[in-house]
Amino acid sequence: MSRPGPVWVTGGAGFIGAHLALTLLGAGERVVVIDSLTYAGRRERLSAALDRRELELVVADVRDRARLTALARLAPPSLIYHLAAETHVDRSLAHP
C-alpha cells in the first residue's frame, strides 16, 4: 500500500530501523531513512536497497531542526517511525 508521501524512518540504518525500512520497501512504500551513521548506524544494513529509487538515505542528525524542516518541505512524510536513539542509557542521560 503506497502512501501519498514517503515513510520516514529515523535511525533507519540501525539494526531494527534497517529491518523496518527494508520491510516497508517490500510492501511498496517509498522510504526516507534519516540516520547520522554514528557507532550504531551502518550504511551496509541498507546495501541491498540503496540503488532503489524508492529509498533515500539522508545522513543527518534528527536534532538538526533546520535540516529536517528543509527535508520535510521537499518530501513531506505521510508517516514517521522514530527509532533514532542512543543505545547506552548513560549516553542518553548525558546528551538527551
N, C-alpha and C positions, 0 to 999 in steps of 0.2 A: 504494500500500500504506500504509494508515494504521496508525500505531503506537499503543500504549496511552497514551503521554504525548507531549507536543509535542516537536518537534525544536528545540533552541536553536541559534541562530547568533550567536555573539559577533562584533562587528564587522560586523553584518549590514546596515548602511547604507553600507558602503564599496563600492567598485567590484565586487570579487569576491564579497563577502558578500551584497550585494543580489541579484546574479545567482543565487547559490546559493539564497537564500531564496525567490525567485520560482519557481525550478525545482522546489523542494520543494513549494511550494503547488500547482503544476501537476500534481505527482504524487500529490496528495491528502493531503499531510501537513498537520498543524497546526504552525505555526511561531511561535516566540518569538524575535524579534530583539532583542538586547541591544547597545546602542551608546551611546557618550557624546556622539555628534554633535559632535565637535570638527572640526578642519580637514579630516579625511578622510571623515567620515561625513555623508551627506546624506539627509535625510528624503525628498526628491524622488525618490530612486532607488527608493523603495518605493511611490510615489504610486499606481501602477496597482493596488495591492492593499491599501492602508491601510483601505479600507472593508470589507474581507472579515473575517468573523468568525474565520476560521482563522489570521489573522495578528495578532500582538500586538507592538507596538513598545514596548520598555521603554528609556527613556533613563536609562542608568546606567553607571557605570564598573565594569568587571569586577574591579577591585581592591577594590571595596566588599563585603567578605565578608558583613557583616550584611544588606545589601540582597539579595545573591544567595542567601543562605541562606533569607531570607523568601520570595523568589520560588520557590525550589525546593520549599518546603513547599506553596505554592499550586498550582504547575504543575510537578510533578516531570518532568524531561526523560527521554525514552527514548533520546536520542542528543544529543551536543553536538558541533558544529563550532566549534572555537575559531579565529577568524580575526582577532580584535582584536589590533592591533599598531601600533606607531609605524612610519611609513613611512620615516623617516630614521634611519639607523644611529646617528648621534651622539645623537639624542634617546633612543633605546633604551639607550644606554650611560649617559647622564646620569640617566635615570629608568627603571630596569628594571621 
